[in-house]
Amino acid sequence: MSDAFRNRLLSVPRGLRSRLRILRLRMMGMHIGPRCWLRAIDVPRNPWDVRLEGRVALDDYVVLLCTGPRLGHPRIHIHPGVYVNRFTMIDAVESVEIGPDCMIGPYCYITDHDHGTEAGVPLARQGLPTKPTRLGRNVWLGAGVTVLKGVTIGDEAVVGAGAVVTKDVPAGQIVAGVPARSIGRRE
């Protein structure tokens, strides 16, 4: 028997690994709806603060990071039909919501907070100012997009690769650049 064939027989099928991963995260308190597909994701702390509705797909090395005491509502809420590509981080202290049918490219960063910058106080000891961040329905973020705290991206909007979104994006708008600015509308 060849080594490749033996390794294939001994390896756990991907579908089973995804189901086992989902079971482990549910046991840790994470809400995961039906028909979710999770690859090798990382939830370093507070899994109970993450809610994935049905049909959510999270690819390899996606990080869902929640910080702080329990709030009574999920800090990260991802609606049905969302696909999050590889090496993306969603970092929440208060609230990050991703609407239904969104596509998020690889190497993206979405957050609802930043660090304080008060003079005379070490940065590591300052608080984390927060403001909820929201992606509407059917939003597409290209590769390497950064969405900063307090931003709302409207339904049907498109954000070009590498953009840094610092302000709200109206529904149907196409934005790109650093900082992101309008370059057109979806027709």
Backbone as a printed PyTorch tensor [residue, N CA C, xyz], in Angstrom:
tensor([[[  0.8450,  -1.1700,   0.0000],
         [  0.0000,   0.0000,   0.0000],
         [  0.9040,   1.2510,   0.0000]],

        [[  0.6150,   2.2030,  -0.8700],
         [  1.4350,   3.4100,  -0.9620],
         [  1.1940,   4.3260,   0.2350]],

        [[  2.1870,   5.1780,   0.5340],
         [  2.0620,   6.1070,   1.6610],
         [  0.9040,   7.0810,   1.4500]],

        [[  0.7330,   7.5610,   0.2340],
         [ -0.3500,   8.5100,  -0.0570],
         [ -1.7110,   7.8680,   0.2010]],

        [[ -1.8700,   6.6140,  -0.2230],
         [ -3.1470,   5.9160,  -0.0260],
         [ -3.3790,   5.6800,   1.4670]],

        [[ -2.3540,   5.2700,   2.2000],
         [ -2.4750,   5.0220,   3.6360],
         [ -2.8230,   6.3260,   4.3650]],

        [[ -2.1600,   7.4150,   3.9990],
         [ -2.4630,   8.7030,   4.6370],
         [ -3.8960,   9.1360,   4.3630]],

        [[ -4.3620,   8.8430,   3.1740],
         [ -5.7410,   9.2020,   2.8340],
         [ -6.7330,   8.3920,   3.6530]],

        [[ -6.4520,   7.1280,   3.8510],
         [ -7.3360,   6.2850,   4.6540],
         [ -7.3520,   6.7320,   6.1140]],

        [[ -6.2120,   7.1680,   6.6130],
         [ -6.1060,   7.5400,   8.0210],
         [ -6.5820,   8.9500,   8.3110]],

        [[ -6.6170,   9.8070,   7.2990],
         [ -7.0300,  11.1890,   7.5490],
         [ -8.5450,  11.2690,   7.7330]],

        [[ -8.9440,  12.2790,   8.5010],
         [-10.3600,  12.5080,   8.7340],
         [-10.8960,  13.3520,   7.5870]],

        [[-11.9940,  12.9360,   6.9690],
         [-12.5590,  13.7300,   5.8670],
         [-12.8790,  15.1560,   6.3060]],

        [[-12.7390,  16.0980,   5.3770],
         [-12.9500,  17.5130,   5.6800],
         [-14.3290,  17.7860,   6.2700]],

        [[-15.3400,  17.1840,   5.7090],
         [-16.7040,  17.4020,   6.2070],
         [-16.8440,  16.9910,   7.6640]],

        [[-16.2500,  15.8640,   8.0220],
         [-16.2980,  15.3920,   9.4030],
         [-15.5010,  16.3290,  10.3150]],

        [[-14.3440,  16.8040,   9.8470],
         [-13.5560,  17.7470,  10.6480],
         [-14.3490,  19.0220,  10.9150]],

        [[-15.0750,  19.5150,   9.9040],
         [-15.8910,  20.7170,  10.0790],
         [-16.9850,  20.4660,  11.1120]],

        [[-17.6440,  19.3030,  11.0380],
         [-18.7020,  18.9870,  12.0040],
         [-18.1500,  18.8650,  13.4170]],

        [[-16.9760,  18.2640,  13.5650],
         [-16.3510,  18.1450,  14.8870],
         [-15.9520,  19.5200,  15.4300]],

        [[-15.4480,  20.3810,  14.5580],
         [-15.0800,  21.7430,  14.9500],
         [-16.3210,  22.5050,  15.4310]],

        [[-17.4240,  22.3760,  14.6960],
         [-18.6770,  23.0300,  15.0690],
         [-19.1570,  22.5040,  16.4190]],

        [[-19.1070,  21.1970,  16.6260],
         [-19.5290,  20.5960,  17.8940],
         [-18.7000,  21.1550,  19.0530]],

        [[-17.3830,  21.2170,  18.8840],
         [-16.5010,  21.7300,  19.9400],
         [-16.8360,  23.1900,  20.2500]],

        [[-17.0260,  24.0200,  19.2250],
         [-17.3460,  25.4370,  19.4510],
         [-18.7210,  25.6100,  20.0900]],

        [[-19.6970,  24.7880,  19.7100],
         [-21.0190,  24.8430,  20.3550],
         [-20.9110,  24.4850,  21.8320]],

        [[-20.0880,  23.4860,  22.1340],
         [-19.9010,  23.0840,  23.5300],
         [-19.2470,  24.2030,  24.3420]],

        [[-18.4850,  25.0590,  23.6820],
         [-17.8460,  26.1930,  24.3480],
         [-18.7920,  27.3990,  24.4580]],

        [[-19.9950,  27.3020,  23.9000],
         [-20.9990,  28.3460,  24.0390],
         [-21.2760,  29.1790,  22.8010]],

        [[-20.6020,  28.8970,  21.6920],
         [-20.8170,  29.6620,  20.4610],
         [-22.1270,  29.2270,  19.8070]],

        [[-22.9160,  30.2040,  19.3300],
         [-24.1620,  29.8730,  18.6190],
         [-23.8340,  29.6850,  17.1380]],

        [[-24.0620,  28.4860,  16.6400],
         [-23.7930,  28.1770,  15.2320],
         [-25.0630,  27.5670,  14.6510]],

        [[-25.6440,  28.2570,  13.6880],
         [-26.8700,  27.7980,  13.0650],
         [-26.6400,  26.6180,  12.1310]],

        [[-27.7130,  26.1290,  11.5090],
         [-27.6020,  24.9640,  10.6190],
         [-26.8540,  25.2840,   9.3290]],

        [[-26.2330,  24.2710,   8.7760],
         [-25.5640,  24.3210,   7.4780],
         [-24.4120,  25.3290,   7.4280]],

        [[-23.7420,  25.5340,   8.5580],
         [-22.5410,  26.3760,   8.5680],
         [-21.3420,  25.5170,   8.2020]],

        [[-20.3620,  26.1320,   7.5710],
         [-19.1430,  25.4530,   7.1110],
         [-17.9620,  26.1960,   7.6910]],

        [[-17.2440,  25.5370,   8.5860],
         [-16.1240,  26.1700,   9.2560],
         [-14.8580,  25.3950,   8.9680]],

        [[-13.8760,  26.0530,   8.3900],
         [-12.5670,  25.4300,   8.1850],
         [-11.7510,  25.6200,   9.4560]],

        [[-10.4700,  25.7600,   9.3490],
         [ -9.5880,  25.8930,  10.5120],
         [ -9.6470,  27.3200,  11.0490]],

        [[-10.7910,  27.6760,  11.6640],
         [-10.9470,  29.0300,  12.1960],
         [-10.4010,  29.0840,  13.6190]],

        [[-10.2330,  30.3120,  14.1240],
         [ -9.7330,  30.5040,  15.4780],
         [-10.6770,  31.4420,  16.2210]],

        [[-11.1170,  31.0010,  17.4040],
         [-11.9220,  31.8240,  18.3010],
         [-11.1590,  31.8430,  19.6270]],

        [[-10.1810,  32.7620,  19.7650],
         [ -9.2630,  32.6950,  20.8960],
         [ -9.9030,  32.8980,  22.2700]],

        [[-11.0100,  33.6390,  22.3370],
         [-11.6950,  33.8160,  23.6230],
         [-13.1360,  34.2280,  23.3820]],

        [[-13.9540,  34.0470,  24.4190],
         [-15.3680,  34.4380,  24.4400],
         [-16.1850,  33.8740,  23.2660]],

        [[-16.1600,  32.5720,  23.0450],
         [-16.9520,  32.0200,  21.9350],
         [-18.4560,  32.2590,  22.0960]],

        [[-18.9190,  32.4550,  23.3170],
         [-20.3400,  32.7260,  23.5590],
         [-20.7690,  34.0750,  23.0050]],

        [[-19.8190,  34.9220,  22.6430],
         [-20.1280,  36.2400,  22.0790],
         [-20.2030,  36.2290,  20.5510]],

        [[-20.2130,  35.0370,  19.9480],
         [-20.2670,  34.9140,  18.4860],
         [-21.5570,  34.2000,  18.1110]],

        [[-22.2710,  34.7630,  17.1260],
         [-23.4950,  34.1380,  16.6180],
         [-23.3850,  34.0180,  15.1060]],

        [[-23.4170,  32.7840,  14.6170],
         [-23.4140,  32.5060,  13.1810],
         [-24.7740,  31.9420,  12.8190]],

        [[-25.4920,  32.6410,  11.9510],
         [-26.7800,  32.1400,  11.4890],
         [-26.5210,  31.0220,  10.4730]],

        [[-27.5440,  30.4550,   9.9110],
         [-27.3830,  29.3520,   8.9630],
         [-26.6490,  29.7290,   7.6960]],

        [[-26.0020,  28.7270,   7.0750],
         [-25.3180,  28.8570,   5.7880],
         [-24.1690,  29.8720,   5.8000]],

        [[-23.4630,  29.9860,   6.9040],
         [-22.2750,  30.8350,   6.9820],
         [-21.0670,  29.9660,   6.6550]],

        [[-20.1510,  30.4700,   5.8390],
         [-18.9320,  29.7380,   5.4890],
         [-17.7240,  30.5760,   5.8970]],

        [[-16.8960,  30.0160,   6.7730],
         [-15.6740,  30.6770,   7.2180],
         [-14.5010,  29.8250,   6.7660]],

        [[-13.6450,  30.3730,   5.9320],
         [-12.5340,  29.6280,   5.3470],
         [-11.3610,  29.5370,   6.3280]],

        [[-10.2590,  28.9560,   5.8860],
         [ -9.0880,  28.7290,   6.7310],
         [ -8.5680,  30.0110,   7.3660]],

        [[ -8.1730,  29.8960,   8.6230],
         [ -7.4660,  30.9420,   9.3670],
         [ -8.2630,  32.2180,   9.5620]],

        [[ -9.5850,  32.1260,   9.5450],
         [-10.4230,  33.2570,   9.9320],
         [-10.3790,  33.3310,  11.4600]],

        [[-10.2170,  34.5590,  11.9930],
         [-10.1720,  34.7650,  13.4390],
         [-11.3840,  35.5870,  13.8510]],

        [[-12.1420,  35.0880,  14.8380],
         [-13.2750,  35.7990,  15.4220],
         [-12.8720,  36.1350,  16.8500]],

        [[-12.5440,  37.3960,  17.1070],
         [-11.9840,  37.8030,  18.3910],
         [-12.9480,  38.7310,  19.1170]],

        [[-13.4150,  38.2900,  20.2840],
         [-14.2950,  39.0920,  21.1290],
         [-13.5790,  39.3860,  22.4360]],

        [[-13.6870,  40.6360,  22.9030],
         [-12.9990,  41.0630,  24.1120],
         [-13.9900,  41.6790,  25.0790]],

        [[-13.8750,  41.3350,  26.3640],
         [-14.6820,  41.9530,  27.4100],
         [-15.6480,  40.9990,  28.0590]],

        [[-16.3180,  41.4910,  29.1250],
         [-17.2930,  40.6510,  29.8410],
         [-18.5520,  40.4350,  29.0040]],

        [[-19.3240,  39.4250,  29.3730],
         [-20.5720,  39.1310,  28.6440],
         [-21.4990,  40.3430,  28.6350]],

        [[-22.1270,  40.5630,  27.4780],
         [-23.0220,  41.7080,  27.3200],
         [-24.4970,  41.3170,  27.2780]],

        [[-24.8030,  40.0690,  27.0720],
         [-26.1900,  39.6480,  26.9160],
         [-26.6350,  39.6220,  25.4590]],

        [[-25.7740,  40.0180,  24.5490],
         [-26.0310,  39.9290,  23.1150],
         [-24.7110,  39.5920,  22.4390]],

        [[-24.7610,  39.0210,  21.2360],
         [-23.4980,  38.6560,  20.5770],
         [-22.7100,  39.8930,  20.1570]],

        [[-21.4070,  39.8210,  20.3070],
         [-20.5370,  40.9000,  19.8320],
         [-20.3100,  40.7700,  18.3310]],

        [[-20.1810,  39.5500,  17.8620],
         [-20.0380,  39.2850,  16.4240],
         [-21.2820,  38.5270,  15.9870]],

        [[-22.0260,  39.1110,  15.0550],
         [-23.2550,  38.4900,  14.5520],
         [-23.1500,  38.4170,  13.0260]],

        [[-23.1040,  37.2010,  12.5150],
         [-22.9850,  37.0000,  11.0660],
         [-24.2610,  36.3170,  10.5790]],

        [[-24.9320,  36.9850,   9.6440],
         [-26.2220,  36.5190,   9.1280],
         [-26.0410,  35.4390,   8.0530]],

        [[-27.1340,  34.7890,   7.6350],
         [-27.0410,  33.6800,   6.6710],
         [-26.4720,  34.0990,   5.3160]],

        [[-25.8250,  33.1520,   4.6690],
         [-25.3380,  33.3320,   3.3110],
         [-24.0140,  34.0590,   3.2080]],

        [[-23.3180,  34.2880,   4.3170],
         [-22.0570,  35.0370,   4.3160],
         [-20.8920,  34.0900,   4.0630]],

        [[-19.9450,  34.5400,   3.2300],
         [-18.6870,  33.8200,   3.0280],
         [-17.5470,  34.7380,   3.4450]],

        [[-16.6870,  34.2310,   4.3450],
         [-15.5150,  34.9770,   4.7980],
         [-14.2850,  34.2020,   4.3520]],

        [[-13.4450,  34.8420,   3.5410],
         [-12.2800,  34.1830,   2.9590],
         [-11.1210,  34.1110,   3.9550]],

        [[-10.0700,  33.4560,   3.5410],
         [ -8.9100,  33.1500,   4.3810],
         [ -8.2410,  34.3700,   5.0080]],

        [[ -7.6720,  34.1210,   6.2060],
         [ -6.8310,  35.0950,   6.9180],
         [ -7.5430,  36.4150,   7.2260]],

        [[ -8.8390,  36.3660,   7.4160],
         [ -9.6050,  37.5560,   7.7820],
         [ -9.8210,  37.5710,   9.2840]],

        [[ -9.7760,  38.7700,   9.8860],
         [-10.0270,  38.9020,  11.3260],
         [-11.2010,  39.8270,  11.5590]],

        [[-12.1220,  39.3640,  12.4100],
         [-13.2270,  40.1870,  12.8780],
         [-12.9950,  40.3730,  14.3730]],

        [[-12.8030,  41.6270,  14.7980],
         [-12.3320,  41.9580,  16.1380],
         [-13.3690,  42.8670,  16.7980]],

        [[-14.0670,  42.3620,  17.8410],
         [-15.1910,  43.1030,  18.4150],
         [-15.0790,  43.2610,  19.9240]],

        [[-15.3750,  44.4800,  20.3900],
         [-15.5240,  44.7610,  21.8080],
         [-16.9970,  45.0450,  22.1030]],

        [[-17.6790,  45.7370,  21.1870],
         [-19.0880,  46.0910,  21.3760],
         [-19.9910,  45.3360,  20.3980]],

        [[-19.8500,  45.5960,  19.0740],
         [-20.7340,  44.9500,  18.1180],
         [-20.2070,  45.0740,  16.6850]],

        [[-20.0360,  43.9330,  16.0340],
         [-19.7790,  43.8670,  14.5940],
         [-20.8630,  42.9780,  14.0170]],

        [[-21.6450,  43.5310,  13.0870],
         [-22.7280,  42.7740,  12.4600],
         [-22.4870,  42.7230,  10.9530]],

        [[-22.5820,  41.5160,  10.4060],
         [-22.4110,  41.3140,   8.9670],
         [-23.7330,  40.7890,   8.4260]],

        [[-24.3280,  41.5690,   7.5270],
         [-25.6450,  41.2470,   6.9990],
         [-25.6460,  40.0430,   6.0760]],

        [[-26.8320,  39.6060,   5.6640],
         [-26.9500,  38.4070,   4.8340],
         [-26.2790,  38.5580,   3.4630]],

        [[-25.7750,  37.4400,   2.9700],
         [-25.2510,  37.3070,   1.6050],
         [-24.0300,  38.1730,   1.3040]],

        [[-23.2380,  38.5080,   2.3130],
         [-22.0090,  39.2730,   2.0980],
         [-20.8710,  38.3520,   1.6800]],

        [[-19.9280,  38.9050,   0.9240],
         [-18.7050,  38.1960,   0.5610],
         [-17.5410,  39.0490,   1.0500]],

        [[-16.6780,  38.4240,   1.8320],
         [-15.5360,  39.1310,   2.4080],
         [-14.2780,  38.4510,   1.9030]],

        [[-13.4270,  39.2060,   1.2250],
         [-12.2150,  38.6740,   0.6230],
         [-11.1640,  38.2890,   1.6450]],

        [[-10.0500,  37.7330,   1.1780],
         [ -8.9780,  37.3190,   2.0820],
         [ -8.2390,  38.5210,   2.6800]],

        [[ -7.6490,  38.2920,   3.8340],
         [ -6.7980,  39.2790,   4.5160],
         [ -7.5290,  40.5670,   4.8850]],

        [[ -8.8150,  40.4800,   5.1990],
         [ -9.5670,  41.6610,   5.6310],
         [ -9.5150,  41.7970,   7.1500]],

        [[ -9.7850,  43.0140,   7.6440],
         [ -9.8420,  43.2830,   9.0700],
         [-11.0530,  44.1680,   9.3190]],

        [[-11.9480,  43.7070,  10.2010],
         [-13.1690,  44.4430,  10.5210],
         [-13.2070,  44.6150,  12.0360]],

        [[-13.3510,  45.8610,  12.5070],
         [-13.3220,  46.1150,  13.9450],
         [-14.3610,  47.1490,  14.3500]],

        [[-14.6460,  47.1890,  15.6440],
         [-15.5750,  48.1700,  16.2010],
         [-14.9020,  49.0550,  17.2450]],

        [[-13.5800,  49.0390,  17.3080],
         [-12.8780,  49.7980,  18.3400],
         [-11.4840,  50.2170,  17.8730]],

        [[-10.8910,  51.1010,  18.6410],
         [ -9.4810,  51.4250,  18.4620],
         [ -8.9060,  51.7040,  19.8430]],

        [[ -7.6670,  52.1210,  19.9190],
         [ -7.0200,  52.3770,  21.2060],
         [ -7.0610,  53.8590,  21.5190]],

        [[ -7.1250,  54.1710,  22.8170],
         [ -7.0670,  55.5510,  23.2540],
         [ -5.7120,  56.1570,  22.9200]],

        [[ -5.6620,  57.4800,  22.8040],
         [ -4.4170,  58.1620,  22.4290],
         [ -4.1150,  59.3460,  23.3450]],

        [[ -4.6270,  59.3120,  24.5700],
         [ -4.4210,  60.4150,  25.5060],
         [ -2.9340,  60.5740,  25.8250]],

        [[ -2.4510,  61.7960,  25.7610],
         [ -1.0420,  62.0710,  26.0450],
         [ -0.7480,  61.8390,  27.5250]],

        [[  0.4500,  61.3510,  27.8120],
         [  0.8890,  61.1520,  29.1840],
         [  0.4530,  59.8470,  29.8200]],

        [[ -0.3560,  59.0740,  29.1190],
         [ -0.8000,  57.7730,  29.6250],
         [ -0.2680,  56.7100,  28.6710]],

        [[  0.4140,  55.6830,  29.1990],
         [  0.9110,  54.6320,  28.3030],
         [ -0.2250,  54.0600,  27.4490]],

        [[  0.0250,  53.9100,  26.1810],
         [ -1.0140,  53.4370,  25.2510],
         [ -1.6160,  52.1060,  25.6850]],

        [[ -0.7880,  51.2110,  26.2140],
         [ -1.2770,  49.8910,  26.6140],
         [ -2.2620,  49.9640,  27.7780]],

        [[ -2.2780,  51.0880,  28.5170],
         [ -3.1670,  51.2190,  29.6750],
         [ -4.4300,  52.0160,  29.3610]],

        [[ -4.5600,  52.4600,  28.1350],
         [ -5.7350,  53.2510,  27.7750],
         [ -6.8840,  52.3430,  27.3510]],

        [[ -8.0790,  52.8780,  27.4700],
         [ -9.2750,  52.1300,  27.1120],
         [ -9.4070,  51.9280,  25.6110]],

        [[-10.4440,  51.2000,  25.2520],
         [-10.7390,  50.9220,  23.8470],
         [-12.0390,  51.6380,  23.4750]],

        [[-11.9700,  52.8370,  22.9050],
         [-13.1940,  53.5080,  22.4560],
         [-13.8940,  52.6500,  21.3950]],

        [[-15.1970,  52.4720,  21.5550],
         [-15.9410,  51.5890,  20.6570],
         [-17.1150,  52.3100,  20.0090]],

        [[-17.5270,  51.7820,  18.8870],
         [-18.7260,  52.2220,  18.1910],
         [-19.1050,  51.0740,  17.2520]],

        [[-20.3680,  50.6370,  17.2370],
         [-20.7520,  49.4780,  16.4320],
         [-20.4080,  49.6350,  14.9460]],

        [[-20.0330,  48.5230,  14.3380],
         [-19.7050,  48.4560,  12.9180],
         [-20.6990,  47.5050,  12.2650]],

        [[-21.1910,  47.8800,  11.0630],
         [-22.2090,  47.0600,  10.4130],
         [-22.0110,  47.0120,   8.9080]],

        [[-22.0970,  45.8110,   8.3640],
         [-22.1380,  45.6110,   6.9150],
         [-23.5700,  45.2370,   6.5700]],

        [[-24.1480,  45.9040,   5.5870],
         [-25.5170,  45.6270,   5.1770],
         [-25.6340,  44.3360,   4.3760]],

        [[-26.7410,  44.1810,   3.6950],
         [-27.0350,  42.9970,   2.8990],
         [-26.2680,  43.0270,   1.5760]],

        [[-25.7260,  41.8740,   1.1860],
         [-25.1040,  41.6860,  -0.1220],
         [-23.9540,  42.6690,  -0.3740]],

        [[-23.0810,  42.8130,   0.6240],
         [-21.9050,  43.6770,   0.5140],
         [-20.7240,  42.8180,   0.0830]],

        [[-19.8570,  43.3740,  -0.7480],
         [-18.6380,  42.6700,  -1.1650],
         [-17.4370,  43.4920,  -0.7410]],

        [[-16.5690,  42.8790,   0.0790],
         [-15.2930,  43.4940,   0.4490],
         [-14.2030,  42.7610,  -0.3160]],

        [[-13.4100,  43.4790,  -1.0950],
         [-12.3010,  42.8700,  -1.8200],
         [-11.1810,  42.4740,  -0.8690]],

        [[-10.1340,  41.9000,  -1.4040],
         [ -9.0040,  41.4230,  -0.6060],
         [ -8.3290,  42.5730,   0.1350]],

        [[ -7.9580,  42.3160,   1.3850],
         [ -7.1700,  43.2720,   2.1510],
         [ -7.8860,  44.5230,   2.6010]],

        [[ -9.1960,  44.5050,   2.6800],
         [ -9.9610,  45.6810,   3.1130],
         [ -9.9190,  45.7910,   4.6380]],

        [[ -9.8160,  47.0220,   5.1330],
         [ -9.9150,  47.3040,   6.5620],
         [-11.1510,  48.1670,   6.7840]],

        [[-12.0220,  47.7300,   7.7090],
         [-13.2210,  48.4880,   8.0650],
         [-13.0580,  48.8980,   9.5240]],

        [[-13.0260,  50.2080,   9.7780],
         [-12.7700,  50.7220,  11.1150],
         [-14.0500,  50.9510,  11.9090]],

        [[-13.8760,  51.2750,  13.1870],
         [-15.0000,  51.3820,  14.1330],
         [-16.0420,  52.4020,  13.6830]],

        [[-17.2950,  52.0690,  13.9820],
         [-18.3950,  52.9820,  13.7310],
         [-18.8590,  53.0880,  12.3030]],

        [[-18.2940,  52.3060,  11.3990],
         [-18.6420,  52.3850,   9.9830],
         [-19.8750,  51.5210,   9.6940]],

        [[-20.7790,  52.0580,   8.8920],
         [-21.8850,  51.2790,   8.3480],
         [-21.7140,  51.2540,   6.8380]],

        [[-21.6640,  50.0650,   6.2790],
         [-21.5860,  49.8970,   4.8270],
         [-22.9750,  49.4670,   4.3780]],

        [[-23.5890,  50.2770,   3.5250],
         [-24.9670,  50.0450,   3.1060],
         [-25.1460,  48.8140,   2.2340]],

        [[-26.3940,  48.4050,   2.0890],
         [-26.7570,  47.2460,   1.2680],
         [-26.2080,  47.3930,  -0.1470]],

        [[-25.7800,  46.2850,  -0.7140],
         [-25.3610,  46.2060,  -2.1140],
         [-24.0900,  47.0010,  -2.4330]],

        [[-23.3480,  47.4440,  -1.4180],
         [-22.1290,  48.2250,  -1.6600],
         [-20.9520,  47.3110,  -1.9960]],

        [[-19.9510,  47.8720,  -2.6620],
         [-18.7260,  47.1510,  -3.0250],
         [-17.5390,  47.9770,  -2.5450]],

        [[-16.5830,  47.3040,  -1.8860],
         [-15.3780,  47.9750,  -1.4050],
         [-14.1890,  47.3370,  -2.1080]],

        [[-13.4230,  48.1370,  -2.8400],
         [-12.2930,  47.6540,  -3.6290],
         [-11.1510,  47.1500,  -2.7580]],

        [[-10.3570,  46.2680,  -3.3330],
         [ -9.2390,  45.6410,  -2.6350],
         [ -8.2970,  46.6830,  -2.0430]],

        [[ -7.8610,  46.4270,  -0.8100],
         [ -6.8910,  47.2780,  -0.1510],
         [ -7.4340,  48.5550,   0.4480]],

        [[ -8.7310,  48.7930,   0.3510],
         [ -9.3170,  50.0320,   0.8620],
         [ -9.3210,  50.0470,   2.3930]],

        [[ -9.2750,  51.2630,   2.9420],
         [ -9.4510,  51.4640,   4.3720],
         [-10.7130,  52.3040,   4.5300]],

        [[-11.7650,  51.6980,   5.0900],
         [-13.0620,  52.3610,   5.1950],
         [-13.1430,  53.0370,   6.5560]],

        [[-13.1620,  54.3800,   6.5360],
         [-13.1760,  55.1680,   7.7660],
         [-14.5190,  55.8610,   7.9910]],

        [[-15.3640,  55.9250,   6.9480],
         [-16.6580,  56.5970,   7.0300],
         [-17.7270,  55.7150,   6.4090]],

        [[-18.9840,  55.9960,   6.7300],
         [-20.1030,  55.2180,   6.2010],
         [-20.0940,  55.2040,   4.6760]],

        [[-20.5470,  54.0860,   4.1230],
         [-20.6600,  53.9110,   2.6760],
         [-22.1470,  53.7590,   2.3540]],

        [[-22.7080,  54.6310,   1.5070],
         [-24.1270,  54.5300,   1.1700],
         [-24.4490,  53.2370,   0.4070]],

        [[-25.6910,  52.8410,   0.4630],
         [-26.1530,  51.6470,  -0.2460],
         [-25.8430,  51.7740,  -1.7340]],

        [[-25.3810,  50.6850,  -2.3320],
         [-25.1150,  50.6350,  -3.7630],
         [-23.8650,  51.3380,  -4.2270]],

        [[-23.1120,  51.9160,  -3.3080],
         [-21.9120,  52.6730,  -3.6650],
         [-20.7190,  51.7410,  -3.8930]],

        [[-19.8120,  52.1180,  -4.7810],
         [-18.5460,  51.4190,  -4.9860],
         [-17.4610,  52.3640,  -4.4860]],

        [[-16.6520,  51.8740,  -3.5320],
         [-15.5960,  52.7140,  -2.9570],
         [-14.2600,  51.9910,  -3.0660]],

        [[-13.1770,  52.7680,  -3.0680],
         [-11.8170,  52.2070,  -3.0970],
         [-10.8640,  53.2630,  -2.5720]],

        [[ -9.6630,  52.8430,  -2.2090],
         [ -8.6190,  53.7790,  -1.8100],
         [ -8.3920,  53.8460,  -0.3180]],

        [[ -7.3840,  54.6670,   0.0330],
         [ -7.0170,  54.8700,   1.4270],
         [ -6.9740,  56.3720,   1.6770]],

        [[ -7.9180,  56.9620,   2.3960],
         [ -9.1350,  56.3260,   2.8670],
         [-10.1090,  56.0780,   1.7050]],

        [[-11.0440,  55.1730,   1.9300],
         [-11.9890,  54.8100,   0.8690],
         [-12.8300,  56.0100,   0.4510]],

        [[-13.0130,  56.1460,  -0.8700],
         [-13.8660,  57.2100,  -1.4100],
         [-14.6560,  56.6400,  -2.5810]],

        [[-15.7260,  57.2840,  -2.9210],
         [-16.6080,  56.7900,  -3.9760],
         [-15.9280,  56.8190,  -5.3430]],

        [[-16.0820,  55.7190,  -6.0670],
         [-15.6000,  55.6790,  -7.4610],
         [-16.7240,  55.2920,  -8.4150]],

        [[-17.9360,  55.1180,  -7.8850],
         [-19.0590,  54.7860,  -8.7430],
         [-20.2290,  54.2240,  -7.9510]],

        [[-21.2530,  53.8350,  -8.7200],
         [-22.4590,  53.2210,  -8.1300],
         [-22.7770,  51.9480,  -8.8660]],

        [[-23.3580,  51.0010,  -8.1570],
         [-23.8620,  49.7840,  -8.8020],
         [-25.1570,  50.1200,  -9.4990]],

        [[-25.2950,  49.6560, -10.6990],
         [-26.5280,  49.9330, -11.4490],
         [-27.4200,  48.7180, -11.4370]]])
